[in-house]
Amino acid sequence: MSELALRRPLMNRRYTLEVRQQMAWPWQALILTGSLIMGLLISGAILVWAGVPAGELLNEFVFLTLFDAQSLRAVLFQASPLIMVGLAGCLAFRARFWNLGLEGQMIFGAIGATAITLWEIGSPAMRLPLMVIAAMVCGLLWSVAPVLLRLKLQVNEIVSTLMLNYIAINFLLHLMYGAWKDPKDAFPYSPKYESFELLPDLANGLSLSFPIAIGTALLVLWFVSISRGGLYLRFVDKSPQVARSVGVPVARTILLAVLFSGALAGLAGLMIAAGQEGRLTHSFYVGYGFSGILIAFLARNNPIAATCAALLIATLFVAGRSLQVFYQIPFAMVQLIQAVLVICVASSDFFIRHRIRRVQMGD
Amino acid sequence: MSKPNAIQLTGVSKTFDGFKALADADFTAKWGEVHALLGENGAGKSSLMNIVAGLYGPEGGSLFIDDNPVKLRGPKEAAKLGIGMVHQHFKLVAPFTVAENILLNLGHIQTSGLYRERLRRVSEDIRTMVDRIGFNIDPDTPIHRLSIAEQQRVEILKVLLAGAKVLILDEPTAVLTEEEAESLLTTVQGFAREGAAVILVTHKMNDVLRYADQVTIMRGGRTVTSLRPDSVSVDELVRLTVGESTTHTDQPSAERTPGEPYLRVSDLTSTAGRRALNGLDLTLNRGEIYGIAGVGGNGQSELANALMGIPEPVQGDMEIIGGGDLAELDAAQRRALGIASIPADRYGSALAGPLSIADNFALGDIHSGRYGPFWYLKTRAIEADATKAVHQFDVQGVRSLKQKAALLSGGNAQKLVIAREFSRPPRLVFAHSPSRGLDVKATEAVRERLRAARNDGAAVLLISEDLDEVMAMADRIGVMSAGRIVAEFSRPADRQAIGQAMVNHV
């Protein structure tokens, strides 16, 4: 094929694809932003096709969601658990551990927190801190098995973490339809949390979970950029082979990052249970695990970018709900838009890694 | 005069990234002969043959096939002209059968017919060929079930069935046992008797003496001479291959008295795969450079890995006198003992190319807590130390410490590795081909660092396939062959004797 192209006399010019060594970060940022805008434009087109008037799109998505105090609160409220799962994704992926089990870890985090409420452990004042600890420990424990299996026996974590999600979900259903079912309710829910077991609101009506999420993002940023663990993690991420031979404790670094990841996912589970639902339900987690993977991916595993991406996804969630109400657009549309964004950003990678150059053919 | 020329190369040059692999090389192989191409590692043998096989384009000179000038545009064109090369690393698809692999290679010849039909025809051709040349290969066996020697036979079948009349074998006996090598070389000798031209790229003197009709010797990218192997003595062949001593360097005027033993390696043996290491013993003293010479592929890489703490399946003892078992030490303990490692593959095992110079440098002394506790990196301290080291070790091309290490040239990357490894005074240094790919100035700088470490009392182990380097640097020389030290020499060492030991496999 290529030989033919070369011999054609008129084709004295052609385009070649070159692999780029590196690209300055402002350009990278520009290309990423461009691809996000592209994704939003495509999403807009899909929404218009689905029946949303084109003139209303900007209104719905930007003005009514971000410039309305109540909606903005809803966005930030929605964003907190997304930030947490996004950060969890960033940490694990930086260790080259494809943790697809964020959802299972969230579920166990929420189960751990709920256990504290059901068994009424600790005084009312101590209840919430204990729930936080229990959520983190349970999320962490749910990631122990796959990471140890990977480190000791090279068991592929993509499969093990993904499958553990189903175990977690079915265990949750087992509790919801069985021992932990609220006797006062026909639905498969746990009893409602007491008021002191809920994440409180701040004075301005903002849930406490948002500052916690921002604080965690800064903590993760600290860890990955100015700690020795972060230095090790960079080696594991960028040059795993070199890491081993220059004395980076590779296994311990992966273990630490993954357990940290699991703990954050557990905390995300608590944020939904104790922040949004006020109880454990059988479906609170739906879609969060995968949103976390997506956020980490959109953010290139950068904790600050992950926070921004989580806010974007939260905006989509909130706007999606109002679209549902006002235009009867199914909520699945939100997931479709997420997918479009991911595909756009993924394909922008091609332009960051390659350069298209026109070459003048010689002889 | 008797036989016509099959392949002729005149005045061929080839440069890789500034390194001259071939300089004005000439080569002629005739029909009906087994022609050996002899030389040390890096002499340019493989590069020269890759030009014949159409893999590399030459930068100067010309190539004649059957006395016709040709310009090859790729390996397919070379194959059409009857040139077949069997590479050192096999190019076979492991889950496919022998017949499928061979069919895959015949794409440009047999294109008509249904796949099943073509596969059947190829299988028949294989059976016929196998019967004729006495290879015991079944076309329906998947490649991964075959031994290395059998896979090599498949590679040979592949080029023969593609119609090769000029057969180039690149180090064919390197992976074979004695008997396998014998049977292979007898077979290819048979091809030559039937009129084909066989080119045997090798560094084994025995293969040349027993099977070659003609031998061309290469050294440093040039063809030194071409002669009949029975017309000269073995000593003469060795001399032509390893060359006269070209470096008359730092023979220290004062006799160096070796210090106490510091590292004792005993009975180091590979536990997986072929026995790359096979009962290796050596003792390394303080205040000396111990050079390991040898033809590449005799276990040097495996030894380097085992010593440098890069995962390698070995058993045996590596005892640091007064410091315990080397294999048991973790990175922090190795650093604390002053063990410095300079691996051969800079970007494969010493530097993380995508990370910054500062990050790469920091690992040198990170375990001691000098750069802060686990949760906090003293970035300033790292940068101050790195700046100092970059100056002291003359690492050039550093515009910023945040720059990616991959942007450094080979020589400067190596200096950065040494700067990191020597950030604490070294007591035990492992260096594997430390000047490979470096220019003269950088090479001298690297060697100077190793000598300085030695003069300060460090025990230095230098593993190098470049005999000149070992001769120039080492106080004692061990020759490595087939996974162990077969001979030791003290300075001043006799180059001829070392060359003999290198090529006389036991």
HADDOCK unambig.tbl for C-alpha pairs under 7 A between the chains (distance, minus, plus):
assign (segid A and resid 226 and name CA) (segid B and resid 376 and name CA) 5.79 0.50 0.50
assign (segid A and resid 226 and name CA) (segid B and resid 377 and name CA) 5.32 0.50 0.50
assign (segid A and resid 227 and name CA) (segid B and resid 374 and name CA) 6.18 0.50 0.50
assign (segid A and resid 227 and name CA) (segid B and resid 375 and name CA) 4.55 0.50 0.50
assign (segid A and resid 227 and name CA) (segid B and resid 376 and name CA) 4.22 0.50 0.50
assign (segid A and resid 227 and name CA) (segid B and resid 377 and name CA) 4.95 0.50 0.50
assign (segid A and resid 228 and name CA) (segid B and resid 374 and name CA) 5.04 0.50 0.50
assign (segid A and resid 228 and name CA) (segid B and resid 375 and name CA) 6.00 0.50 0.50
assign (segid A and resid 228 and name CA) (segid B and resid 376 and name CA) 6.17 0.50 0.50
assign (segid A and resid 228 and name CA) (segid B and resid 377 and name CA) 5.65 0.50 0.50
assign (segid A and resid 229 and name CA) (segid B and resid 374 and name CA) 6.43 0.50 0.50
assign (segid A and resid 229 and name CA) (segid B and resid 375 and name CA) 6.87 0.50 0.50
assign (segid A and resid 231 and name CA) (segid B and resid 359 and name CA) 6.95 0.50 0.50
assign (segid A and resid 235 and name CA) (segid B and resid 352 and name CA) 6.82 0.50 0.50
assign (segid A and resid 238 and name CA) (segid B and resid 354 and name CA) 6.36 0.50 0.50
assign (segid A and resid 239 and name CA) (segid B and resid 352 and name CA) 5.52 0.50 0.50
assign (segid A and resid 241 and name CA) (segid B and resid 348 and name CA) 6.79 0.50 0.50
assign (segid A and resid 241 and name CA) (segid B and resid 349 and name CA) 6.55 0.50 0.50
assign (segid A and resid 242 and name CA) (segid B and resid 348 and name CA) 5.82 0.50 0.50
assign (segid A and resid 242 and name CA) (segid B and resid 349 and name CA) 4.31 0.50 0.50
assign (segid A and resid 242 and name CA) (segid B and resid 350 and name CA) 5.95 0.50 0.50
assign (segid A and resid 242 and name CA) (segid B and resid 351 and name CA) 6.48 0.50 0.50
assign (segid A and resid 242 and name CA) (segid B and resid 352 and name CA) 6.04 0.50 0.50
assign (segid A and resid 245 and name CA) (segid B and resid 309 and name CA) 6.63 0.50 0.50
assign (segid A and resid 245 and name CA) (segid B and resid 310 and name CA) 5.09 0.50 0.50
assign (segid A and resid 245 and name CA) (segid B and resid 349 and name CA) 5.56 0.50 0.50
assign (segid A and resid 245 and name CA) (segid B and resid 350 and name CA) 6.95 0.50 0.50
assign (segid A and resid 246 and name CA) (segid B and resid 349 and name CA) 6.87 0.50 0.50
assign (segid A and resid 246 and name CA) (segid B and resid 350 and name CA) 6.07 0.50 0.50
assign (segid A and resid 247 and name CA) (segid B and resid 331 and name CA) 4.64 0.50 0.50
